[in-house]
Amino acid sequence: MTCPATTILLHVADMVASTEFYRGILQREPVDAGDAFTLFVMDSGTTLGLWRRDVIDSPAHGATGSIELGFRHDHDAVDACHAKWTAQGVAMMMPPTDRPFGRSFVALDPDGHWLRVYALNG
């Protein structure tokens, strides 16, 4: 059995704030947007769904902000993305840093989910 695409679902507290946040950092419009659910489609075919945590069936019990999303870029693009997101007012947890695996920074979305932008060595 093969999966044609992957959907990542984030439980969010404020649908409007989260939709606007991801619209800004992803530089794309959602393909579906409503009061309880919003869906973005990436160039890779992966979809990012934002689901308002107070309407999920079965109810969400875990804390928001416990997920990390990775966005892989070329090495030079990591610093450029950091500068762009900083200018957009995105909260930063870690500045661009050289790590054993490559270069990365960590930003936070409105619910505290980690957004790691990275480039691998080599």
N, C-alpha and C positions, 0 to 999 in steps of 0.2 A: 504494500500500500504506500503510495506516495502522497505527500501533502503539496498541493499546488502553490500555497502561499502561507505565510505565517502572520498571525495577528497578535500583537502585544496589547493587552488591556490594562489600563491604569485606572484605579479607583480614585476619583477626585472629589473634593469638597464643593468647589465652586465651578460649575460648568462654563460660565461665561469667561471667568478669569483664565481657566486652563485652556479653553479654545483659543482665546486671544494670544496667550503665551506661546502655544505650539504653532499657531499661524505665523507668528513673528519669527520664531527661531527656525522653523522648517521652510519658511518662505513659500508657502503653498496654501491653497484654500482646502478646507475639508470637503470630502465628497458627500458627506451626510452630516448635518448638524441639527441638534434639537435640544430640548430642555434637559434630557437625561443621558444622551449619548451623542458623541461626535466621532467621526472616522476620517483619518487622513491616510492617503495611499502614497507610499514612497516609490522612488524610481525603481527600486529592486523588486517591487511587488509586495513587500511587507506592508502590513497595515497597522496603524496605531489607533487604537480605540480609547476614548476617554469616557468613562462610565461614572455617572454621579453616584457616589457611594451610598446615599440614603435611599436609592430606589433599586438597588441590585437585588435580584432574587436568586438565591438565598442571600440574606443580608451579609455585608462585609463586616468582619469582626476585627481584623488586623489593623494595625496602625498604617496610615499612609506615610509615604516617605521612606519605605523600606525596599524600594526597587531601584536598580541602577540600569540605565539604558546606555549603550555604547554607540558612538557615531564615529566610524573610521574615516580618516582623511589622509591625504598626503602630508608628509612631514611639514612642509611650509604652510599648509592650510590650517594647522592647529592654532598657531599664533594669530592668524588672520581671523579665524572664527572667534577666538577669545576676544579680540578687539571689537568685533562686530556685536557680539552678544553683550559685552560690557556697555557699549554705547546704547544698546537697547534697554539697559537697566536690569539685565539678568543677574540674579544673585550668584556670586562665585564662592565656592568652597575651597578650591585649590587653584592657584595660578598655573600657567603653563610650566611644566616641570619635566626634566629629563628623568625617566624612570628606567629600570633595567630592561623593560620590554620595548621602550620607545618614548615618545613625548606625549604628554596628555595634560588636560585640565579637567576640573570637575565643577559643574554649575548645578544650581538647584531650580526645580520647577516650583510653581506656587504651592504644591503639596509637600515639598521637601524631597521628592524623588531625585536621585543623583543622575546627572547627565554627563557622562564621561566622553569627551572628544579626544581622540587619540590617533597616533600614527605609530606603526610598528617599525622597529629598527630593521635595516636591511633592505 
